[in-house]
Amino acid sequence: MSRILITGLSSYWGGRLAQVLESDESVQALIGVATEEPTLPLERTEFVRVSTQHALLRRIVHAAEIDTVIDTRLIVDSRTAPARVAHERNVIGTMNILAACGGPDSPVRKVVFKSSAHYYGCERDDPSFFTEDMRRPHEPRTRLESDIVEADEAVQGFAQRNPHVTVTTLRFCNGLGPDLNTSHTALLELPAVPGILGFDPRYQFIHEDDIVGVLHHAAVNELPGIHNAAPDGVLALSEIASLLGKPYAPLLPPIGTSIATRLTNAIGLRIPEEVRQQLRYGRGLDNRKLKQSGYRFSLTTRETIQAFAAALRLKPLRESGEAPYRYEREVEEFLRWSPSVRRDESPG
């Protein structure tokens, strides 16, 4: 029976993973920590509002006898947070969490770290597919990439210092799904899919359900080391546009950042530099190691794009549906603990 701590419970991935683990009978205790309230409804996950100060996290880890820590907090899109905030969360926060998990008296026996393919970067001389034993061939171009590399390598250092702990690093390719809001979903939702003049980059997209599936797979199985998380299939950006039923518009200049910035600002869109690099050169991840561990992707890259196209067609209906979930502590505590609330006590 596992006793699991999820960091970043208020993030989309933290909440989705908690929902899946709640239905897993092998999970005895499930605790989520974050500085903000959960954004998805949860039933038996205990929420603790706390920062990533290692002293506070260590108290929680020891008091609850946590054996598995899953870190879902990593910021992988510089559009979503200022550079200072991203650095604080990605580097300082990761180091604090690792410090809370370490030590000879720690009950932690497994750490799962949600990382990113930004670790590898995107350059003209990249291999066709990055394998897990490859290091980044060039220095990071952006602050975000540098932070991801530093956080990823801090996790590898923790693994070397704590051989009794199963440490899993999952380097995810670009995620895609109806509930995601990223730089790439913003690009693909435009009437025409923009690209850089003279380039038609290769892409892999992993469906949001597979991201949660991979995290759950790592939580309940022994997956030591680094694992690339990318589905089968690679598509050129022009092929992706075609599957979405949209024209491919490679109109952004390959040089002249100021011109490109003015063009994207004109359509109300800011393209981060790490995304601009991917629009030039693309990227491919070798997924054989993860599949050999027993994970089976539910969708290929092509099927993920097709599912996204279907979701775009239904987006007006989804947006007119019920109001989004809002966490209310008093209500949650009443529903969980009040003797007046009737609960299904039948077995199973």
N, C-alpha and C positions, 0 to 999 in steps of 0.2 A: 504494500500500500504506500503510495507516494504522498508526500507533503510538499506542495508546490507553492513557490512565490513567483508572481509575475510582476516585473517592473514595467512601468508605463501602462498601467491598467486603463488610463483615460485615453490612450491612443486607440485608433481603430483596430490595430492588430492585437493589442493587449486585450481589448474587450471581446473581439471575435474568438481569440484563443481561449479565454476564460469560459465563454459560452460552450465551446466544444468540450473542455475539460470537466465542466460541471456534470455532463452526462456520462463521464467515464467512471465506472465503478471502482477502478483501481486507484482513484485519487481520493485519499482520505481527508486531506485538508487543502484548501485553495485560498490563498491570500493574494490580494493585489495592492500594490502601492503606486502612488502618483501624487503629484502636487495639485492636480485638478480632479474634478469629479468624473466618474465613469460616464461615457457617452452612449453606452448600450445597456439594455436591461439585463440584470444578473440575478440569479436566485440564491445560490449558496456560496458565492465568492465573498469573502470578507474584505472590505475596502478600508485601507488605512491611508489617510492623507499625510504624506511625509515626503520630504525632499530626498535626494540621493546622498545625504550626509552618512558617511560609512558607519559612524558610531550608532546612529539611530537604526540603520538597516541591520547592523550586527545584532542589536538587541532583539529585533523582530525575528531574525533568522534563528537565534539561539532559543528564544522563548517559545517559538512555535515548532522548534525542532525541524526546520526546513531541510529537506534533502535534495531538492531540485529547484534551481533558480533559472527562470527564463527571462531574458532581457530583450524587450521589444521596443525600446525607446529611440533607437537610432534615427536621426534626421537624415534623409537621403535625397532631399530636394531643397536646394537653397532658396527656392521661391517661397517656401513655407515658413522660414524663420530668419531673422537677422543673423549675420555671421557670428556675432558674439554669443547669441543664445545657442546656436548650433554647436559652437565649440564647447560651451559649458556643458551641454547635454551629452555630446558625442564623446568627448575626451575626458573631461573632469568627472562627469557622471559615471562613465564606464569604469574608470579607475576606482571610484568610490565603491561601486557595487562589487568589484572584484576584491577589494580590501575587506568588505563585509563578509565575503564568502570564504576567505582564506583563514589560515591559522590551524595549528594542530588540534584545537578543540572544536573546530567547526563541524556541524552536522551535515554540511553540504557535500554531496557526492556526485552531483551533476550540475553543469552550467551550460545553458544553451544561449548562444549569442546571435541575434538577428543582424547580420551584416549586409553588405551590398556589393554588387559587381562593380561599383565605382572604385573599389579597391584596385581593380586592374587598369582602369582608365580606358581611353580610346585614342589610338594613334594610327598613323598610316602604315606602320610596319608591325602591327600586332599580329599574333598568330591567328589562324582561322578560328580556333577554339582555345580558350584558356582552360588549362587543367589546374587542379588545386595545388599542385606543387610548384606552379609558376609564380614568381614575384612580379610586381609591377615593373615593366621594362623601362619606364620613364618616370621622372619626378612628377609629383602631382601638379596639375596646372592651376587648381583652384583651392581656396581655403577649405571648402567642403570635402574635396577629395583627400586633402592632407589630413583632415580630422578623422575621416573614415579609415585611412591607412593607420593612423596612430592608435585609434581605438581597437582595430582588428589586431594589430601587433601586440597591444597590451594584453589582449585575451590569449594570444599564443604564448606570451611570456608567463601568464598565470598558469597555463596548462603545463609548461615545463617545470614550474616550481611546485606544482601540486599533482604529481603523477597518480595519486589515489583518487582524483576527481575526473570524471568523464566530461571533457570540455568539447562542445560541438559548436563550430562556427558555420553558419549558413549564409553563403553569399548569393543573394537573390538577384535575378535579372529584373527588368522593369515589370512592375505589376500593372494589371489592367482589370477593371471590373466596374459594374454600374455604381458602386458606392465609393469609388476612389476619386480623389481630386488631386492630380499631380500635374506637373508640366506637360507630360506626354498625353494625359487624357485631355488636357486643354487644347493641345495641338490637334488631336484626332477628332475633337468635337467641332472643329471649324468647318465651314462649308467646303473648303478645299484643304487638303493636307499639305502644309508648307514644307519645303525642303531647301537645301542649299544648292545653288546653281552648280551643275557638274558632278553632283554626288547622288547616289542612290544606296544608302547604307543598309546593312543587314541588321535585322532585329529579331530578338526573342522576347515574347511577352508571356508572363506567367499569370494565370487567372487568380483572382483574389482568394477563391476557395482553395486553390492549391497552395497558396502561401500559408494559409491557416493549416492545411493538411500536412505540409512539411514540418511546421512548428510542432504540431501534435505528434507526428511521427518521431521527431527527435526527443520529445518529452517522455515518451513511453518506451523508447528503445535505446540501446547503447550505440551511439554513433560518434565515437571519438574522432577528433580531427576536423579538417575543413571539408565542407561539401558544397559544391555549386548547385544552386536551385534554379533550374531553367528547364522548360518542357522540351519535348522533341520538336524539331522543325525550326527553320530559319527563313524569314521572309524579307525581301527588299521592301523599302518603305513605299515604293510605287505599287507593289503587290498589296500591301496593307491598305493603301488608299482605294485600290480597286475592290477589295473585299468589303470595304465600308461604303462602296457605291459613290465615291467622291473622286474628283480629279486630283492628281498629284501636281503640285505647283512649286517646282524648285526655283523660287524667285529670290531667295535671300542670297546676297553676295557672299562668295567664299572668303573675301577679305574686306576690310573696312567695317570694323565693328560698329562705328558710330552710325553708318548708313543702315546697317541691319537693325540696330536698336531703334532708329526712327521708324523703320518700316513696321517692326513688330509693335511698337508703341501705338502706331496708327490704328492697329486692330485691337488695341487694349490687351496686349499679351507681352509678358516679359519672358524671354527664353534664357535660362541660366547658362553659364559658360559650359558646365559639364554636359548639359543637354545639347548645346550647339556642337560640341565635339562629337557627340554620338550621331548627330545629324550629318556630320561629315563622314565618319569612318565606320560607324556601327560597332557591334561587338558580338562575339559568340562565346558561350560557356559550354564546356564539356560536362554532361550530366550523368555520365556512366557510374560514377562512384555512388551518387545518391540512389540511383535505380538499383545498384547491386546491394544496397542496404535493405531493399525490400519495398521502397516507396514506389507507387505507381501513380503517375500524373493522370488526373481526370481529363485534361484537355491538352491538346497540342497548341503550338503558337497559332496555327491557322484557325483552330476551333475557338481559341480564346478571342481572336479578332472577330470571328463570326458571332460569338455570344455578345461581344461588346456592341456590334452593329445592331443586333436585335434589341439590346438594352437602350440604345440611343433612340430607336423608333418608339419605345414605350416610355421614354423619359417624361414627356408631358403628363402622362397618366400617373406615373409614380410620384411626381412632384405635387400633384393635386390630391394625393392620398392623405393618410393620417398624419398628425403633427409628430415631429421627431421626439424621441425619448428625452426626458429631462430628469436628472437625478435629484431626488428630494430625500435628504437623510431621514427626516422624521417618518415619512411614509415607508421607506425601505426598512427601517428598524421595526415599525409596527408589523409589517407583513412578515418579517422574519421571526420575530420573537414574541409577539402577543399571543397569549393563550386563547384569545377570542377568534383568532384566524383558524378556520378549519383546514386541516391538511390531510392529504391522501396517505393513510397509514398502511395501505395494502402492500404486501411484499413486492419487491422489484420496483 
